[in-house]
């Protein structure tokens, strides 16, 4: 029997984790990613921090044989937490004593996973234009059109291609919905040397200031950086454009952010100074338009009719907001469980029962399980968002941590 043709669309943590697991088990595959291959210099830059959970992200890395290497990459952001109100008053502070969720830079995770794969297994710079199911005498194939890179057909296509997945269109018409929040990302590098008072304020882990249904959150990261996320609650899906912020540098946009009473204009001086300096530093490093984007989510419990020639994992399957830290963990667990199903089908396939037929019931079981467990996490994420961005989010979040520690002590 010929080897099955397997395509993984998307080279983020989900696609790369699946690729590493299949490679370790000698199952052929090809990863396609629309980005150009990142350079070492690009991967060394500050990026978002990802806290990996023992039962999901860490379990997947352990199966990849990468747990020890992962631990070596987790020193730049501690598991400590600070919670403040909009004036900068600290309402809760801990050193991460109860946390077992080590933080790794997203770029470091990408580099770690991709380093385990043969160079020829990842096709960089391949933008997927369309995916089409084709009925053949032997079953259904999927044709992927990569424009100048040609069209290719596969027995199984795994969509790890994020929020606006083209592979998801093979399975369902469900699309992401606006989550009524905007997220601005700005970064301060070398913060201890330049702004020791800010480094002391935010600490060496995660800092969260909340108020007026908005938030300013930071993580420590590579190059002694503070990466700040400004979360704004608004029903205006096109807020970035309608406000004019999307076309401005972060430095130019800071006056609107800090003077407008509906945004951060009524916040305290400490938080406003953090935002102002972060906007200036971001523009010094990246003089282009500010990074502001609308947040989206898939409907909680979204599912689709099973097909044995295509499936989706990660954000393509269960996009949610980042308020529970579950996205990358669910994605990597998806990859682990799907790799197990593919491996079982691959090892059992023969002349009388080809790969697709063997995979069919296994993949349906995988999808049913994924929808159920991700529905639970999506509900948790939604509940967390309501707490964080409610009328008294800072007090509610601080109380959440107090209850956690009281329960631990009891």
N, C-alpha and C positions, 0 to 999 in steps of 0.2 A: 504494500500500500504506500502511495506517495505521502510525504509529510504534509500535514495541514498547513495552509497558508494563513498566517495570523498577522493582522495589522493592529497596532496600538496607535491611536491618533491622540497626540498630546504628550509632551515630554516634561510634565511637571512631576511632583512627588508620586501621584497615583500611577501614571504611565511608566515612570522609571522603576518604581518598586515592582510592578508587574513584570517588567522586562528583566530585572535582576533575578527574580524568582524563576522565570521560565528559562533563563540562560543557565542558572545553576542546575536545572533539571534536564538540560540538553534538548529543549523544545524550541524549534525555530520560530522567529518572529521578526517584525520590523516595526520600529517606532518612527512616526512622522511628526515633526514639530515645525510650526510656521516660523519660529524665530531662527535667526542665525546662531550658530554655535557660540555660546558665551566664552569670552576669553578669561584667563586666570585673573587678570586685573579687574574685569567686570564682576567676577564672582567674589572678589575680596572686598568689594564696596559694601557699606551697610545695607541691610535688607531687613524685612520683617522677621521677627522672632517667632518660632513655633514651639509651643510646649507639647511634648509628646507624652502620651498616656500609656501606661504599662499594658493595658488590655488590648490596645489597638496599634498605634504607631510604633511603640517599642516592640510589641510582639512581632510586627512585620519586619522590623530591622533585625531582630534576633534571628528570625527564619532566614533572612538574607545573609547571616553570618557577620553582621556589621555592628553589633551592639558595643563592643569594646572601642571601635573606632569612633562611633557616635559619641560616647562619653568624653572622648578627648576634645570634642568640638562644642562642649556645652558650658564653657567657663565664662562667657562674655556677658551673660545676663543671669542673675541669681533668681531664685524662686521667691524672693522677698516681695511683699506687697505693701503699698501705701495707698490709703483712700483719703481724699480731701474733698471739702466742699468748694464752691466756686470762688471763695475768697482765699483758698489755699490753706485753710485750717485743717490739720491732720485729724481725722476721725478714727482711723485704725491704722496700725502699723505692725507688721510681723516680719520675721526673718525666713519665712517659708518652712517653719519647723514641721508642719503637717503635710507639706506638698511632696509629691513623688512624681513631678512632671517637669523634668529638666528641659531647658530651653536651648534651641539650636537655631542659628541663622538660616533662613530659607535658602540662601545661596550656598551655604555650607552643606546643607542636606542634598541639594541638587548635585553639587560637585561630588559628594560621597557616593551617591547612587550611580551617577553616570560614569564614575571611574571604574565601576565593576563591569561595564558593558563593552563589548568589542566596538571599535569605532564605526564599523560598517553596519552595525545594527540600528543606528540612529540616523535618520535622514533629516538634517537640519534645513531650514529655509524652504520647507514644503508646505505651502498654504493649501488647505483642502477647499476646493471650490464647490464640490457636490459629492454626495454619496447616494448611490442608486442600487436598489435590490434587483437582481437579475435572476429569472427562473431558468434553470438549465435541466437537462435530462437527469442529472445526478443530484439535483437539489437546488438550493438558492445560494447565489454568491452575491457579494457586495462589490460594486465597482466604485473606486475612489478616483476622483478627477483632481489632479494636482496641477492643472494648467500646463505650463511649459515643461513640467517634469513628467507629463504623460498620465495615462489612465492605467490603473492596476486593479486586478480582481483578487478577492480573498474569500476563504471559507468562513472566517470569523473576523469581525472588526470590533474592537473594543474602543468605545469613545471615552477617552480621558481628557477631552478637549474643553472642559470648563463650562462656565455659565451659559454661553451661547453656542453650545455644542451642535455641530452639523450632524453628528451621528445620532443624536437624540431624535432628530426629525424622522429617522427611519422607524422609530418606535411609537412616537406620540406627537400630538400637536401642542402639548402643554409647553408654555413658555414662562420664563421668570417674570415675577411681578415686582414692582417698585416697593421697597421696604420703608419708604418715607424717611430716609436718612441719606445725608451726604457725608463723604469721608475725605478729608484733606490730609495729605502726608507730607511732613517736613522733617529734616534731619539736621542735628548739630553734631559735627565731628570734633574729636579732641576736646570734649567738654570739660574735663578736669583742668586741663591747662588753660583753657580760655575762660571758662565760667564756673569756677569751683563752687560758687554759691548755688547755681542751678543743679550741679551734680549732687550736692548735699541734699537739696530739696527733693529731688525725684528718687534718690537712692540708687542702689545697684541692681534693682530688679524691675518691677512694674509699678508705675505710679498712675493713679486714676483720680481725676478731679471731675466732679459732676455738679450740674445745676441748670435750672431753666430748660430741662429736657435736652441739654447738650452735654458734651463731654470732651475733656482733653486727657488723652492717655499716652503714656510713654513707656518704652522699653529701652534698656541699655543694650548695646550691640557692638559689632566690630569697629575697630579704629576708635575705641573709647567714645562711641557715639551715643546720643540720645535720639531715638526715632519717635517723633510725636505724631499722634493721630488726633485730628480735630473732628469730632462727630457732631453734625448739626442735624437736628430734627426739623423736617419741613415736608409739606405735602407736594411741593413743587419738584417734580421729577427732573426738570431741566434747570434747576436752581443755578448750577454752575454757569450756564449760558445766560439765563435771564438776569442774573445778578451782575454779570460782567466779569466775575472772578475767574472763569475758565480761560480767559484770554490775557490775564495779567500774570506777572511773576508773583511769587509768594511775597516778596518785599513790597510790591505795589498793592497787593491785596490786603495787607495786614491792617491798614487804616479802616477799611470797611469792616473787617472781622472784629476789630477792637473798639470801634466807635459806635457801631450799630447796636442799639439796645435790644433788638430781637436776636442778636447773635451773641457776642461775648462782651458787649459794651458795658454790661452791669457786673462783670466779674471783677475779682480783686486784683490788685496790682501785681502780686506774685505770679499768678497764672498768666496775666496779660504780658508780663515781661518775658516769661517762658515762650509764649507764642510769638512775640515780636522778634526775639532773638533767633528762634528757630526759623522764622520766615526769612530773616536777613541771611542767615547762614545757608539756608536752602538755595536762595537765589545766587549767592556767591559761588556755590558749587554747580548749580544747574540754572543758568539764566533764562531758560525757556519758560513756557506757561506753567503755572502751578498745577500740581497733581491733585485734582478734585474730581471725585467720581460719585455717581449714584450707586447706592447699595441695592442689590436685588436678591430675591429668594424664590425658590420653587414652592408651590403650594405644599403644605405639610401633608405627608403621606402620598405624594405623587407617585403613580405607578403607570404601567403600560402593558400592552399585550405582548406576551413573550414571543421572541423570534430566535431561532437557533443560529442565525448568521450574524447577529449584532447585539451588543449590549452596551451599557454605559456605567461608569463608576465615578466616584468623586463628585465634584460640583456638577458635572453633566447629569448626574442621577439625583442629587439631593442638595442642591445649592441652598445655603443658609447664611445668615449674618454671622460675624465673628464673635458673638457675645458669649460663647461657651467654650471657645477654643477647640471645637470638635471637627472642623472641616478637614484639615489635613489628616487627622487621626482616623476619621471614618474612611477617607479616601485610601489610606494605606492598608487599613483592614479589608476594604473591598478588594484590593489587589491581592492580598494574601489568600482570601477565601476563593476568589475567582481563579487564582493560580492553582489552588488545590483541585478545583473542579476540572480545569483544563488538563492538569497532569493525569488525573484519574481517567479521563476520556482518552487521552493520548496513549496511555499505557494499555488501555483495553481495546483500542481500535483494531479492527482486522478486516478481512475481505467480507465477512458476513455482516459486520456491524461497523461501518465507517465512522470516522471521527465525529462528524456532525451528529450522527444518530446517537452515539455514545454520550456526547456532550449535552444533548437536548434536555433530558430530565435533570441533569446535574446543574445546568445553568438556570433552569427555571427555579429549582430549589434555592440556588444562590440568590437570585433576584428577589424571591419572596422574602427570604431572610433579611436581605439588605433593606428592602422597603420598610419592614417592620422595625428593625433596630434603628434606622435613621429617622423614622417618624418620631420615635421616643426622644431622640437627641434634638430634632427640630423643635419639638414642643418645649424642651428644656431651654433651648436657645431663645425662643420667642419669649418665654417667661423671664429669662434673664434680661432681655432687652426692655421689657416692660418695667422691670425693677430699676435698671440703670438709668433709664431715660423717663422715668415717671416724675411726678411733681416734687418728690423728695428723694431723688436717686442716691445722693451721697449718704444720707442717713440710713437708707435701706440697705445699701451695699456694705456699709460699715457694720450694721447689725447682722447681716449675713455672716460675716467673718467672726463676729463675736459669738454667734450661736455655734459655729463650727468648732471654735476653740473650747467653748463651754462643754460641748458634747464630748470632745476628746478628753478633757480633764475628768469628766464624770465617768 
